[in-house]
Amino acid sequence: MNGQQPLGVCFAGAGMVAELHHRAAVEGGHITVAGIVEPRADLARQRAEQWGVTCYPDLDAALSDDAVQAVFALTPSHAHEEVAMKALAAGRPVFIEKPVAEPDAVTRIEEAAAARDLVCMPGHNYAYQPEFTALRRLVTAGDLGTIRAAWITYVIRHPEEVARHYGGILDEVMVHHAYLALALFGVPDLVYAGCMEPAWEAHPETDQAWMTWHYPRGLSVHHFASFAVDDESSDPWMFTVKVLGDRGSATYNWRDSLFRRPLGSLGFAIPAYEDSYIHEQEAFTAAIAGRPGSIVSGLADARDAALLLRTARAADARKAGLPPLGLPPLGLPPLGEKSLCRTDFRRLGPAPPDPPASEGRFR
């Protein structure tokens, strides 16, 4: 850490993603885990013994400990706002795992952090991989010319016993696609999207989804994610970002190094993925130290990602012939069958109410 002492943090939540953050803390040295807050007593005891850290009875107790200099919100996303607001009110910088929250909640968190001049950073870990930051520099510098097409794919089979801990893949995984595309190209004009019928035995959530984003000047960005299959071909799309411009192209993927060791939700190790947690922890501590430019993808991107995924859900509902989740009429011109799965992001209205369970597959 360039001679600095590691930042003492409390993990609010000690589930699977906390394992990845703990490994990153040990390997990277940018933070140290002062303690955890975890409502599941058995898991709390296990983590405290395994990691040799304090197990606080609640977040208030953690915030009363001077060893806790910052808080990592690693709870389920519905609790992120409560954790963030309490930590910010106590004067602690906050790191919030993805997906951060619904758009209005992200705005409230952002305003609270700004009012106290505290760092509040979303856990957009893929944006901190060195390969992505290098690709982003090529795009933003114009070295690839006018970008006309891009692809972001995620294809990693998850057993149902792992997948049942998550919601649909559109929200759980494609938030990564959304913030990466936002960091590269900004907000699109139009969103097409769809989700496939799942093949799980009992889990009700979707296992594959796609989005296509349209931009001015003829740029289309194609997103795909699957929990259903692995790609074992000679040119695998496990996780790939590819950008094509009229003067050049760039790509990277995760298949350069793999080995058999389970951690978090995966039964094998992907060093590029695991090390992305080290890189984002480094960016978080750098921002606290006075280098705000270290944050590549901030709360504004988290809010836009949430809006775009809501747009995608609406587009999927239209494709499936379902009610449009309470959205106002968009006034789109007729486009044949394509009009069923097209949504204009610029015209998206306020957050709709949650539909009855029988009307859709999304929360």
C-alpha contacts under 8 A as a table, 3 or more apart, distances in Angstrom:
res1	aa1	res2	aa2	distance
1	M	4	Q	5.37
1	M	5	Q	7.18
1	M	6	P	7.17
1	M	29	G	6.50
1	M	30	H	5.78
5	Q	30	H	7.83
6	P	29	G	6.11
6	P	30	H	4.89
6	P	31	I	4.47
6	P	32	T	5.70
7	L	30	H	6.42
7	L	31	I	4.40
7	L	32	T	5.87
7	L	69	Q	6.50
7	L	70	A	7.43
7	L	285	T	7.13
8	G	31	I	5.90
8	G	32	T	4.98
8	G	33	V	5.87
8	G	34	A	5.42
8	G	67	A	5.86
8	G	68	V	5.20
8	G	69	Q	5.18
8	G	70	A	6.54
9	V	31	I	6.78
9	V	32	T	6.23
9	V	33	V	5.17
9	V	34	A	5.46
9	V	35	G	7.07
9	V	67	A	7.64
9	V	68	V	5.04
9	V	69	Q	5.66
9	V	70	A	4.75
9	V	71	V	5.35
9	V	72	F	6.78
10	C	33	V	6.02
10	C	34	A	5.67
10	C	35	G	4.95
10	C	36	I	5.28
10	C	37	V	7.31
10	C	62	A	6.98
10	C	68	V	5.86
10	C	69	Q	7.95
10	C	70	A	6.56
10	C	71	V	4.96
10	C	72	F	6.11
11	F	14	A	6.55
11	F	18	A	7.28
11	F	33	V	7.17
11	F	35	G	6.49
11	F	36	I	4.65
11	F	37	V	6.26
11	F	71	V	6.23
11	F	72	F	4.95
11	F	73	A	6.51
11	F	74	L	6.51
12	A	36	I	5.88
12	A	37	V	4.83
12	A	38	E	6.50
12	A	59	L	7.26
12	A	71	V	6.95
12	A	72	F	5.92
12	A	73	A	5.11
12	A	74	L	5.52
12	A	75	T	6.14
12	A	83	V	7.51
13	G	18	A	7.06
13	G	36	I	6.89
13	G	37	V	5.84
13	G	38	E	5.06
13	G	39	P	7.87
13	G	73	A	6.81
13	G	74	L	4.77
13	G	75	T	4.57
14	A	17	V	7.45
14	A	18	A	5.05
14	A	19	E	7.44
14	A	36	I	6.84
14	A	37	V	7.28
14	A	38	E	5.86
14	A	43	L	7.40
14	A	44	A	7.09
14	A	47	R	7.20
14	A	74	L	6.96
14	A	75	T	7.63
15	G	18	A	5.40
15	G	19	E	7.02
15	G	43	L	7.96
15	G	74	L	7.64
15	G	75	T	7.79
16	M	19	E	5.41
16	M	20	L	7.21
16	M	263	L	7.88
16	M	264	G	4.51
16	M	265	S	6.28
17	V	20	L	5.25
17	V	21	H	6.49
17	V	74	L	7.08
17	V	264	G	5.85
17	V	265	S	7.82
18	A	21	H	4.96
18	A	22	H	5.95
18	A	74	L	6.67
18	A	264	G	7.89
19	E	22	H	5.10
19	E	23	R	6.22
19	E	263	L	6.97
19	E	264	G	5.84
20	L	23	R	5.21
20	L	24	A	6.21
20	L	263	L	7.07
20	L	264	G	6.19
20	L	274	E	6.62
20	L	277	Y	6.98
21	H	24	A	4.98
21	H	25	A	6.11
21	H	277	Y	6.21
21	H	278	I	7.73
22	H	25	A	5.01
22	H	26	V	6.31
22	H	33	V	7.25
23	R	26	V	5.19
23	R	27	E	6.02
24	A	27	E	5.09
24	A	28	G	5.41
24	A	29	G	7.62
24	A	274	E	7.48
24	A	275	D	6.85
24	A	277	Y	5.73
24	A	278	I	4.70
24	A	281	Q	7.72
25	A	28	G	5.36
25	A	29	G	5.36
25	A	30	H	6.27
25	A	31	I	5.26
25	A	32	T	5.80
25	A	33	V	7.30
25	A	278	I	6.93
25	A	281	Q	7.79
26	V	29	G	5.67
26	V	32	T	7.35
27	E	278	I	7.45
28	G	31	I	7.74
28	G	278	I	5.44
28	G	282	E	7.82
29	G	32	T	7.00
30	H	278	I	7.81
30	H	281	Q	6.39
30	H	282	E	5.75
30	H	285	T	6.80
31	I	281	Q	7.12
31	I	285	T	7.71
33	V	36	I	7.68
33	V	53	V	6.90
34	A	53	V	6.02
34	A	54	T	6.53
34	A	67	A	6.30
34	A	68	V	6.14
35	G	48	A	7.70
35	G	53	V	4.97
35	G	54	T	4.33
35	G	55	C	5.61
35	G	56	Y	6.77
35	G	62	A	7.52
35	G	68	V	7.76
36	I	44	A	7.56
36	I	48	A	7.54
36	I	53	V	7.28
36	I	54	T	6.39
36	I	55	C	5.09
36	I	56	Y	6.06
36	I	62	A	7.90
37	V	44	A	7.41
37	V	55	C	6.09
37	V	56	Y	5.35
37	V	57	P	6.54
37	V	58	D	5.76
37	V	59	L	6.26
37	V	62	A	7.58
38	E	41	A	7.05
38	E	43	L	7.33
38	E	44	A	5.35
38	E	55	C	7.70
38	E	56	Y	7.98
38	E	57	P	7.96
38	E	58	D	7.81
39	P	44	A	7.15
40	R	43	L	5.48
40	R	44	A	6.01
41	A	44	A	4.99
41	A	45	R	6.20
42	D	45	R	5.31
42	D	46	Q	6.20
43	L	46	Q	4.96
43	L	47	R	6.11
44	A	47	R	5.33
44	A	48	A	6.09
44	A	55	C	6.62
45	R	48	A	5.16
45	R	49	E	6.14
45	R	55	C	7.41
46	Q	49	E	5.37
46	Q	50	Q	5.92
47	R	50	Q	4.94
47	R	51	W	5.72
47	R	52	G	7.76
47	R	53	V	7.79
48	A	51	W	5.44
48	A	52	G	5.35
48	A	53	V	4.96
48	A	54	T	6.09
48	A	55	C	5.88
49	E	52	G	5.16
49	E	53	V	7.13
56	Y	59	L	7.09
56	Y	61	A	6.07
56	Y	62	A	5.78
57	P	61	A	6.53
57	P	62	A	7.96
58	D	61	A	5.50
58	D	62	A	6.62
59	L	62	A	4.93
59	L	63	L	6.12
59	L	83	V	7.82
60	D	63	L	5.12
60	D	64	S	6.33
61	A	64	S	5.19
61	A	65	D	6.84
62	A	65	D	5.41
62	A	68	V	6.64
63	L	66	D	7.39
63	L	68	V	6.41
63	L	87	A	7.17
63	L	90	A	6.87
65	D	68	V	5.70
66	D	69	Q	6.72
68	V	71	V	7.27
69	Q	92	R	6.09
69	Q	93	P	7.47
70	A	87	A	7.77
70	A	92	R	4.91
70	A	93	P	4.96
70	A	94	V	5.84
70	A	95	F	7.87
71	V	84	A	7.91
71	V	87	A	6.59
71	V	92	R	6.68
71	V	93	P	6.52
71	V	94	V	5.00
71	V	95	F	6.32
72	F	94	V	5.91
72	F	95	F	4.71
72	F	96	I	5.96
72	F	97	E	7.60
73	A	80	H	6.01
73	A	83	V	6.33
73	A	84	A	6.85
73	A	94	V	7.20
73	A	95	F	6.04
73	A	96	I	4.71
73	A	97	E	6.10
74	L	80	H	7.72
74	L	96	I	6.66
74	L	97	E	5.61
75	T	78	H	8.00
75	T	79	A	6.23
75	T	80	H	6.49
75	T	97	E	7.97
76	P	79	A	5.90
76	P	80	H	6.98
77	S	80	H	5.12
77	S	97	E	7.78
77	S	98	K	7.41
77	S	99	P	6.28
77	S	100	V	6.11
77	S	101	A	5.95
78	H	81	E	7.25
78	H	101	A	6.72
79	A	82	E	5.54
79	A	83	V	6.38
80	H	83	V	5.25
80	H	84	A	5.99
80	H	96	I	6.88
80	H	100	V	6.62
80	H	101	A	6.69
81	E	84	A	5.12
81	E	85	M	5.94
81	E	101	A	7.00
81	E	105	A	6.46
81	E	106	V	7.68
81	E	109	I	6.69
82	E	85	M	5.32
82	E	86	K	6.19
83	V	86	K	5.37
83	V	87	A	6.19
84	A	87	A	5.20
84	A	88	L	5.99
84	A	94	V	6.28
84	A	96	I	7.51
84	A	109	I	6.89
85	M	88	L	5.17
85	M	89	A	6.01
85	M	109	I	6.55
85	M	112	A	7.15
86	K	89	A	5.17
86	K	90	A	6.38
87	A	90	A	5.09
87	A	91	G	6.50
87	A	92	R	5.32
87	A	93	P	7.23
87	A	94	V	6.88
88	L	91	G	4.99
88	L	92	R	5.15
88	L	93	P	6.33
88	L	94	V	6.97
88	L	112	A	7.05
88	L	113	A	6.41
88	L	116	R	7.45
88	L	118	L	7.30
89	A	92	R	7.45
91	G	116	R	7.35
91	G	118	L	7.40
92	R	118	L	7.17
93	P	118	L	5.39
93	P	119	V	4.98
93	P	120	C	5.79
93	P	288	I	7.54
94	V	118	L	7.97
94	V	119	V	6.39
94	V	120	C	4.69
94	V	121	M	6.49
95	F	120	C	5.72
95	F	121	M	4.93
95	F	122	P	5.88
95	F	123	G	6.66
95	F	284	F	7.49
96	I	100	V	6.08
96	I	120	C	7.45
96	I	121	M	6.23
96	I	122	P	4.81
96	I	123	G	5.58
97	E	100	V	5.98
97	E	122	P	5.89
97	E	123	G	4.35
97	E	124	H	7.51
98	K	101	A	7.94
98	K	122	P	6.44
98	K	123	G	5.28
98	K	124	H	6.52
98	K	175	V	7.47
99	P	123	G	7.97
99	P	171	D	7.53
99	P	172	E	7.20
99	P	175	V	6.58
99	P	302	A	7.51
99	P	306	A	7.76
100	V	106	V	6.93
100	V	122	P	6.50
100	V	123	G	7.86
100	V	302	A	6.54
101	A	105	A	5.88
101	A	106	V	5.79
101	A	303	R	7.91
101	A	306	A	7.43
102	E	105	A	5.37
102	E	106	V	6.28
102	E	303	R	7.30
102	E	306	A	6.14
102	E	307	L	7.99
103	P	106	V	5.09
103	P	107	T	6.37
103	P	302	A	7.91
103	P	303	R	4.83
103	P	304	D	7.42
103	P	306	A	5.86
103	P	307	L	6.39
104	D	107	T	5.14
104	D	108	R	6.43
104	D	303	R	7.92
105	A	108	R	5.07
105	A	109	I	6.24
106	V	109	I	5.12
106	V	110	E	6.05
106	V	299	L	6.83
106	V	302	A	7.31
106	V	303	R	5.86
107	T	110	E	5.03
107	T	111	E	6.13
107	T	303	R	7.24
108	R	111	E	5.17
108	R	112	A	6.18
109	I	112	A	5.14
109	I	113	A	6.22
110	E	113	A	5.23
110	E	114	A	6.17
110	E	120	C	7.29
110	E	299	L	6.61
111	E	114	A	5.09
111	E	115	A	6.05
112	A	115	A	5.15
112	A	116	R	6.49
113	A	116	R	5.33
113	A	117	D	5.86
113	A	118	L	5.04
113	A	119	V	6.51
113	A	120	C	6.20
114	A	117	D	4.79
114	A	118	L	6.34
115	A	118	L	7.91
118	L	288	I	7.82
119	V	284	F	7.91
119	V	287	A	6.84
119	V	288	I	6.12
120	C	299	L	7.68
121	M	284	F	6.84
121	M	295	I	7.33
121	M	298	G	5.91
121	M	299	L	6.54
122	P	297	S	7.49
122	P	298	G	6.07
122	P	299	L	6.13
122	P	302	A	6.90
123	G	280	E	7.34
124	H	127	A	5.87
124	H	128	Y	7.56
124	H	176	H	6.89
124	H	179	Y	7.20
124	H	280	E	7.64
124	H	297	S	6.60
125	N	128	Y	5.52
125	N	129	Q	7.23
125	N	276	S	5.39
125	N	277	Y	5.83
125	N	279	H	7.54
125	N	280	E	5.64
126	Y	129	Q	5.60
126	Y	132	F	7.48
126	Y	176	H	6.91
126	Y	180	L	7.47
126	Y	273	Y	7.38
126	Y	276	S	6.09
127	A	132	F	6.15
127	A	133	T	6.82
127	A	179	Y	7.83
127	A	180	L	6.16
127	A	183	A	7.90
127	A	296	V	6.72
127	A	297	S	6.84
128	Y	132	F	6.84
128	Y	133	T	6.45
128	Y	276	S	5.97
128	Y	279	H	5.62
128	Y	280	E	5.68
128	Y	296	V	7.19
129	Q	132	F	5.33
129	Q	133	T	6.40
129	Q	272	A	7.18
129	Q	273	Y	7.97
129	Q	275	D	7.64
129	Q	276	S	5.21
129	Q	279	H	6.69
130	P	133	T	5.11
130	P	134	A	6.10
131	E	134	A	5.21
131	E	135	L	6.23
131	E	252	Y	6.55
132	F	135	L	5.00
132	F	136	R	6.00
132	F	252	Y	7.57
133	T	136	R	4.98
133	T	137	R	6.23
134	A	137	R	5.19
134	A	138	L	6.61
135	L	138	L	5.23
135	L	139	V	6.47
135	L	250	A	6.44
135	L	251	T	7.31
136	R	139	V	5.06
136	R	140	T	6.07
136	R	183	A	7.78
136	R	184	L	5.99
137	R	140	T	5.26
137	R	141	A	5.81
138	L	141	A	5.33
138	L	142	G	6.26
138	L	143	D	5.24
138	L	144	L	6.35
139	V	142	G	5.36
139	V	143	D	6.36
139	V	144	L	6.11
139	V	145	G	7.88
139	V	147	I	7.76
139	V	184	L	6.94
140	T	143	D	7.79
140	T	184	L	7.33
142	G	145	G	5.16
142	G	146	T	7.27
143	D	247	R	7.23
143	D	248	G	7.32
144	L	147	I	6.89
144	L	244	L	7.43
144	L	245	G	5.04
144	L	246	D	6.60
144	L	247	R	4.84
144	L	248	G	4.42
144	L	249	S	5.99
145	G	245	G	5.35
145	G	246	D	5.32
145	G	247	R	4.75
145	G	248	G	6.77
146	T	245	G	5.18
146	T	246	D	5.56
146	T	247	R	7.32
147	I	150	A	7.80
147	I	219	L	6.33
147	I	243	V	7.12
147	I	244	L	5.80
147	I	245	G	3.97
147	I	246	D	6.53
148	R	217	R	7.76
148	R	218	G	5.94
148	R	219	L	4.25
148	R	220	S	6.44
148	R	244	L	6.12
148	R	245	G	5.56
148	R	246	D	7.23
149	A	219	L	5.45
149	A	220	S	5.08
149	A	221	V	5.76
149	A	222	H	7.86
149	A	243	V	6.11
149	A	244	L	5.31
149	A	245	G	7.08
150	A	219	L	7.95
150	A	220	S	6.57
150	A	221	V	4.68
150	A	222	H	6.18
150	A	241	V	7.41
150	A	242	K	5.47
150	A	243	V	4.34
150	A	244	L	6.06
151	W	221	V	5.75
151	W	222	H	4.74
151	W	223	H	5.91
151	W	240	T	7.47
151	W	241	V	5.69
151	W	242	K	5.15
151	W	243	V	6.62
152	I	177	H	6.24
152	I	221	V	7.76
152	I	222	H	6.34
152	I	223	H	4.95
152	I	224	F	6.59
152	I	239	F	7.38
152	I	240	T	5.66
152	I	241	V	4.63
152	I	242	K	6.65
153	T	177	H	7.85
153	T	223	H	5.79
153	T	224	F	4.85
153	T	225	A	5.79
153	T	237	W	6.29
153	T	238	M	7.07
153	T	239	F	5.36
153	T	240	T	5.28
153	T	241	V	6.76
154	Y	224	F	6.32
154	Y	225	A	4.59
154	Y	226	S	6.27
154	Y	237	W	6.75
154	Y	238	M	5.41
154	Y	239	F	4.47
154	Y	240	T	6.86
155	V	224	F	7.95
155	V	225	A	5.71
155	V	226	S	4.86
155	V	227	F	6.57
155	V	228	A	7.88
155	V	229	V	6.41
155	V	230	D	5.64
155	V	231	D	6.44
155	V	237	W	6.27
155	V	238	M	4.58
155	V	239	F	6.38
156	I	226	S	6.29
156	I	227	F	5.53
156	I	228	A	7.27
156	I	229	V	6.04
156	I	230	D	4.91
156	I	231	D	7.43
156	I	238	M	5.98
157	R	226	S	6.89
157	R	227	F	4.48
157	R	228	A	4.92
157	R	229	V	4.45
157	R	230	D	5.06
158	H	162	V	6.24
158	H	163	A	5.90
158	H	227	F	5.12
158	H	228	A	6.62
158	H	229	V	7.85
158	H	266	L	7.65
159	P	162	V	5.45
159	P	163	A	6.19
160	E	163	A	4.82
160	E	164	R	5.81
160	E	200	W	6.47
160	E	201	E	7.89
160	E	203	H	7.13
161	E	164	R	5.61
161	E	165	H	7.53
162	V	165	H	5.89
162	V	166	Y	7.79
162	V	265	S	6.56
163	A	166	Y	5.43
163	A	167	G	7.86
163	A	203	H	7.82
163	A	227	F	7.69
164	R	167	G	7.38
164	R	203	H	5.77
166	Y	169	I	7.97
166	Y	172	E	6.81
167	G	171	D	7.00
167	G	172	E	6.22
167	G	205	E	5.83
167	G	206	T	7.78
168	G	171	D	5.84
168	G	172	E	6.17
168	G	205	E	4.65
168	G	206	T	4.72
168	G	207	D	6.61
168	G	362	F	7.12
169	I	172	E	4.92
169	I	173	V	5.29
169	I	174	M	6.65
169	I	205	E	7.60
169	I	206	T	5.95
169	I	207	D	5.72
169	I	208	Q	6.32
169	I	209	A	6.67
169	I	225	A	7.07
169	I	226	S	7.22
169	I	227	F	7.27
170	L	173	V	5.96
170	L	174	M	4.99
170	L	175	V	7.23
170	L	195	C	7.60
170	L	206	T	7.78
170	L	208	Q	7.68
170	L	209	A	5.90
170	L	210	W	7.84
170	L	225	A	7.67
170	L	309	L	7.28
171	D	174	M	5.81
171	D	175	V	5.90
171	D	309	L	6.84
172	E	175	V	6.45
173	V	176	H	5.88
173	V	177	H	7.45
173	V	225	A	7.08
174	M	177	H	4.79
174	M	178	A	6.14
174	M	223	H	7.85
174	M	224	F	7.90
174	M	225	A	6.78
175	V	178	A	4.94
175	V	179	Y	6.28
175	V	305	A	6.34
175	V	306	A	7.57
175	V	309	L	7.34
176	H	179	Y	5.49
176	H	180	L	6.15
177	H	180	L	5.31
177	H	181	A	6.15
177	H	223	H	6.63
178	A	181	A	5.33
178	A	182	L	6.13
178	A	305	A	5.37
178	A	308	L	7.44
178	A	309	L	7.74
179	Y	182	L	4.92
179	Y	183	A	6.06
179	Y	297	S	7.02
179	Y	301	D	5.98
179	Y	302	A	6.85
179	Y	305	A	5.86
180	L	183	A	5.09
180	L	184	L	6.28
181	A	184	L	5.03
181	A	185	F	5.74
181	A	186	G	6.84
181	A	221	V	7.69
182	L	185	F	5.33
182	L	186	G	4.23
182	L	187	V	5.92
182	L	301	D	6.62
182	L	305	A	7.72
183	A	186	G	6.11
183	A	296	V	7.41
183	A	297	S	6.38
183	A	301	D	7.58
185	F	188	P	7.90
187	V	215	Y	7.94
187	V	304	D	7.58
188	P	191	V	7.26
188	P	213	W	5.90
188	P	214	H	5.65
188	P	215	Y	4.97
188	P	216	P	7.99
188	P	345	F	7.13
189	D	213	W	7.39
189	D	214	H	5.81
189	D	215	Y	5.49
189	D	216	P	7.38
189	D	344	D	6.26
189	D	345	F	5.76
189	D	346	R	6.27
190	L	213	W	5.79
190	L	214	H	5.09
190	L	215	Y	7.13
190	L	342	R	7.02
190	L	343	T	5.96
190	L	344	D	4.73
190	L	345	F	5.59
190	L	346	R	7.79
191	V	211	M	6.88
191	V	212	T	5.89
191	V	213	W	4.74
191	V	214	H	6.47
191	V	308	L	7.77
191	V	311	T	7.01
191	V	312	A	6.47
191	V	315	A	7.40
191	V	342	R	5.91
191	V	343	T	5.39
191	V	344	D	6.41
191	V	345	F	6.58
192	Y	211	M	5.54
192	Y	212	T	5.09
192	Y	213	W	6.44
192	Y	312	A	6.67
192	Y	315	A	6.15
192	Y	316	D	7.85
192	Y	341	C	5.53
192	Y	342	R	4.74
192	Y	343	T	6.49
193	A	209	A	7.56
193	A	210	W	5.59
193	A	211	M	4.19
193	A	212	T	6.33
193	A	312	A	5.19
193	A	313	R	7.35
193	A	315	A	5.62
193	A	316	D	5.44
193	A	341	C	6.20
193	A	342	R	7.34
194	G	209	A	5.76
194	G	210	W	5.52
194	G	211	M	6.60
194	G	312	A	7.35
194	G	313	R	7.74
194	G	315	A	7.06
194	G	316	D	4.55
194	G	319	K	7.07
194	G	341	C	7.31
195	C	206	T	6.63
195	C	207	D	7.97
195	C	208	Q	5.95
195	C	209	A	4.23
195	C	210	W	6.49
195	C	316	D	6.53
196	M	206	T	6.44
196	M	207	D	6.96
196	M	208	Q	5.42
196	M	209	A	6.03
197	E	206	T	6.26
197	E	207	D	7.49
197	E	208	Q	7.82
198	P	204	P	7.40
198	P	205	E	6.75
198	P	206	T	4.89
198	P	207	D	5.18
198	P	208	Q	7.24
199	A	207	D	7.30
199	A	228	A	7.60
200	W	203	H	5.57
200	W	204	P	7.41
200	W	207	D	7.92
204	P	361	R	7.85
205	E	361	R	6.85
205	E	362	F	7.90
206	T	209	A	7.50
206	T	361	R	7.80
207	D	226	S	5.77
207	D	227	F	5.06
207	D	228	A	5.71
208	Q	224	F	7.61
208	Q	225	A	5.64
208	Q	226	S	4.34
208	Q	227	F	6.31
208	Q	228	A	6.75
209	A	224	F	5.94
209	A	225	A	5.56
209	A	226	S	6.73
210	W	222	H	7.58
210	W	223	H	5.41
210	W	224	F	4.41
210	W	225	A	6.48
211	M	222	H	6.06
211	M	223	H	5.01
211	M	224	F	6.61
211	M	312	A	7.07
212	T	220	S	6.69
212	T	221	V	5.58
212	T	222	H	4.59
212	T	223	H	6.11
213	W	220	S	5.60
213	W	221	V	5.09
213	W	222	H	6.61
214	H	218	G	7.47
214	H	219	L	6.06
214	H	220	S	4.71
214	H	221	V	6.64
215	Y	218	G	6.30
215	Y	219	L	5.06
215	Y	220	S	6.19
216	P	219	L	6.32
226	S	229	V	6.39
230	D	238	M	7.00
231	D	236	P	5.24
231	D	237	W	6.12
231	D	238	M	6.08
232	E	236	P	6.06
233	S	236	P	5.35
236	P	255	R	7.54
237	W	240	T	5.58
237	W	253	N	7.46
238	M	253	N	7.33
238	M	254	W	6.75
238	M	255	R	7.08
239	F	253	N	5.42
239	F	254	W	5.68
239	F	255	R	7.86
240	T	251	T	7.14
240	T	252	Y	5.81
240	T	253	N	4.39
240	T	254	W	6.99
241	V	251	T	5.45
241	V	252	Y	5.67
241	V	253	N	6.58
242	K	249	S	7.52
242	K	250	A	5.84
242	K	251	T	4.22
242	K	252	Y	6.77
243	V	249	S	5.52
243	V	250	A	5.32
243	V	251	T	6.27
244	L	248	G	6.44
244	L	249	S	4.45
244	L	250	A	6.74
245	G	248	G	5.20
245	G	249	S	5.60
253	N	256	D	7.26
254	W	257	S	7.09
254	W	270	I	6.92
254	W	272	A	6.03
254	W	273	Y	7.29
255	R	258	L	6.59
255	R	270	I	7.73
257	S	270	I	6.47
257	S	271	P	6.46
257	S	272	A	7.67
258	L	268	F	7.22
258	L	269	A	5.67
258	L	270	I	5.07
258	L	271	P	6.80
259	F	268	F	5.98
259	F	269	A	5.28
259	F	270	I	7.04
260	R	267	G	7.13
260	R	268	F	4.51
260	R	269	A	5.90
261	R	267	G	6.32
261	R	268	F	4.71
261	R	269	A	5.38
262	P	265	S	7.78
262	P	266	L	5.70
262	P	267	G	4.04
262	P	268	F	4.75
262	P	269	A	6.23
263	L	266	L	5.76
263	L	267	G	6.53
263	L	268	F	7.08
263	L	269	A	6.92
266	L	269	A	7.16
269	A	274	E	7.56
270	I	273	Y	5.40
270	I	274	E	6.21
271	P	274	E	5.06
271	P	275	D	5.76
272	A	275	D	5.33
272	A	276	S	6.28
273	Y	276	S	5.30
273	Y	277	Y	7.52
274	E	277	Y	5.90
274	E	278	I	7.56
275	D	278	I	5.07
275	D	279	H	6.50
276	S	279	H	5.04
276	S	280	E	6.23
277	Y	280	E	5.22
277	Y	281	Q	6.13
278	I	281	Q	5.19
278	I	282	E	6.22
279	H	282	E	5.06
279	H	283	A	6.32
280	E	283	A	4.93
280	E	284	F	6.16
281	Q	284	F	5.02
281	Q	285	T	6.29
282	E	285	T	5.35
282	E	286	A	6.08
283	A	286	A	5.00
283	A	287	A	6.12
283	A	294	S	5.08
283	A	295	I	5.95
284	F	287	A	5.23
284	F	288	I	6.41
284	F	294	S	7.43
284	F	295	I	7.05
285	T	288	I	5.05
285	T	289	A	6.17
286	A	289	A	4.93
286	A	290	G	6.53
286	A	291	R	5.47
286	A	292	P	7.29
286	A	294	S	6.36
287	A	290	G	5.25
287	A	291	R	4.44
287	A	292	P	4.37
287	A	293	G	7.09
287	A	294	S	5.85
287	A	295	I	6.82
288	I	291	R	6.98
288	I	292	P	7.45
291	R	294	S	5.87
292	P	295	I	5.99
293	G	296	V	6.96
295	I	298	G	6.20
297	S	300	A	7.84
297	S	301	D	5.97
297	S	302	A	7.73
298	G	301	D	5.48
298	G	302	A	6.49
299	L	302	A	4.73
299	L	303	R	6.14
300	A	303	R	5.17
300	A	304	D	6.25
301	D	304	D	5.02
301	D	305	A	5.86
302	A	305	A	5.07
302	A	306	A	6.24
303	R	306	A	5.18
303	R	307	L	6.33
304	D	307	L	5.00
304	D	308	L	6.03
305	A	308	L	5.06
305	A	309	L	6.11
306	A	309	L	5.22
306	A	310	R	6.19
307	L	310	R	5.04
307	L	311	T	6.18
308	L	311	T	4.83
308	L	312	A	6.16
308	L	345	F	6.92
309	L	312	A	4.82
309	L	313	R	6.20
310	R	313	R	5.07
310	R	314	A	6.31
311	T	314	A	5.08
311	T	315	A	6.17
311	T	343	T	6.40
311	T	344	D	7.93
311	T	345	F	6.46
311	T	348	L	7.16
312	A	315	A	4.94
312	A	316	D	6.09
312	A	343	T	7.50
313	R	316	D	5.06
313	R	317	A	6.17
313	R	362	F	7.36
314	A	317	A	5.06
314	A	318	R	6.39
314	A	324	P	5.79
314	A	325	L	6.47
314	A	327	L	7.68
314	A	343	T	7.22
315	A	318	R	5.21
315	A	319	K	6.27
315	A	324	P	8.00
315	A	340	L	7.02
315	A	341	C	4.42
315	A	342	R	5.40
315	A	343	T	5.52
316	D	319	K	4.97
316	D	320	A	6.17
316	D	341	C	5.74
317	A	320	A	5.14
317	A	321	G	6.21
317	A	322	L	4.97
317	A	323	P	6.56
317	A	324	P	5.81
317	A	325	L	7.43
317	A	341	C	7.50
317	A	360	G	7.24
318	R	321	G	5.07
318	R	322	L	5.81
318	R	323	P	7.03
318	R	324	P	6.04
318	R	340	L	4.72
318	R	341	C	5.34
318	R	342	R	7.84
319	K	322	L	7.61
319	K	340	L	4.55
319	K	341	C	4.42
320	A	340	L	7.81
321	G	340	L	7.49
322	L	359	E	6.62
322	L	360	G	7.13
323	P	326	G	7.39
323	P	359	E	6.84
324	P	327	L	5.75
325	L	352	P	6.52
325	L	353	P	7.43
325	L	354	D	7.31
325	L	355	P	6.00
325	L	360	G	7.98
326	G	352	P	5.27
326	G	353	P	6.59
326	G	355	P	7.62
327	L	348	L	7.75
327	L	349	G	6.79
327	L	351	A	8.00
327	L	352	P	5.98
328	P	349	G	6.68
330	L	343	T	7.60
330	L	344	D	7.22
330	L	347	R	6.59
330	L	348	L	7.61
332	L	339	S	7.66
332	L	344	D	7.84
333	P	339	S	7.87
334	P	339	S	6.15
335	L	338	K	5.54
335	L	339	S	4.86
336	G	339	S	5.82
336	G	340	L	7.88
337	E	340	L	5.69
337	E	341	C	7.84
338	K	341	C	5.71
338	K	342	R	6.35
339	S	342	R	5.18
343	T	348	L	7.97
344	D	347	R	5.57
344	D	348	L	6.65
345	F	348	L	5.32
354	D	363	R	6.96
355	P	358	S	7.95
355	P	359	E	6.12
355	P	360	G	6.92
356	P	359	E	5.50
356	P	360	G	7.34
357	A	360	G	6.00
357	A	361	R	7.09
358	S	361	R	7.94
